[in-house]
Amino acid sequence: MLPDLTQYLWIAWLVFAGIFIIIELLTLEFTFLMLAAGSVIGGLGVNLLGGPWWLQIAAAAAISGLLLFTIRPLLLRLLHRGEPARTNVDALYGMGGRVVAAFVDGEGGSVRLDNGETWTARLAPGADSPGVGIRVTVDRVLGATVEVSPATTPSAEGSTP
């Protein structure tokens, strides 16, 4: 005679929730997190209250669907609010720096940016040649060279590195 496997259904709900959480850690879109919550709240909850297997599945599906269409959009909106962080070369535009090697005819200077990197630099067209130690701002990135112009704020030139 076969044992009644429905008495072990609570283990299946915990396994489902664990699998969904692992998948969520790989995707980071809150979809599988909502499925895991539906499995625990609906499936395991109804199981612990003594409900039949079909009611457990229905409750898990209903709660997962409810969470997917109510809580998930709110979480995504919170996650994606604000301006995305600029990275790599995009983060250099507008960054300040200080001249560490003088410019010769607008070419061949060197600047230390505020992020600590030292870059080969050239002056923007029409810009006056700043001396060593003067603050500059990155206007463009041209390969491994940045195009800079002197900083326009008077307080920036008087500050120390």
KASUL-V410044 format. One line per field, one symbol per residue. phi: phi as a letter, one per 20 degrees, with the letter a starting at -180 (. if undefined). A space follows every 10 residues. Layout:
phi = ???
This chain:
phi = .efffffdff fffffgffff fffffeelcm ffffffffff ffffffffen ffffffffff ffffffffed fgfffffffd fneffeclff fffnfeacfd cfedlmcmeb cdffenedcf ccefgnefff efnefccfeb ddmecdeccg feeffffefe f
